[in-house]
Amino acid sequence: MTSTFTPTTSSIRRRLLGSLVLPAVAASSAWLPGLAHAAKLQDMALALVEKYKLGHSLPQVGLQIAAKSPEYQALIDKMGQQQAGQAMIAATRSVAADYQKRWNTQLAAAYAQNFNEAQLQSLLDQGPQSPHAQLMQSKQADINRMMQQSSSGLLREMMVKAYTKAQQPSPAPSPAAKKPKP
């Protein structure tokens, strides 16, 4: 007696799935160590940025952008130079806190792309005394260019909020509590 095998839909699916999934798993396992290494570099770079407060310039960068914007000029026309300047400084500092973590993460990505693990570890451990501190200074222009490209959306978003906040009337100062006369 001869038996004929008729493949069922589920057996065809299993074979098809197996022929697609196994090569994909095998291929992905080849780049997983690279991803793990990149994640480690990113973590080290973020620790460096946070430890040495390398992203502290976010409010200043925002104010530099503001100074060149038509929105700031409109604010000057509305409030006057001094009041507009004070309002933008206060508003930018206030909203920058909401964006600092993202800014630091993007800055860390730039450092992770420019330094290897040993260099990052040395910079993290020794700071300005690291033998790689000079290299870090020499790569600052490259890192700044990378930040200009990667952070333009974040800065735009932050400054829209700062312009909006700067246009709001500042709260009236609270009256000083009167001291009773002795």
Buried (B, 14 or more C-beta within 10 A) or exposed (E): EEEEEEEEEEEEEEEEEEEEEEEEEEEEEEEEEEEEEBEEBBEBBBBBBBEEEBBEBBBEBBBEBBEEEEBBEEBBEEBEEEBBBBBBBBBBBBBBEEBBEBBBBBBBBBBBBBBEEEBBBBBBEEEEEBEBBEBBEEBEEEBEEBBEEBBEEBBEBBBEBBBEBBBEEEEEEEEEEEEEEE
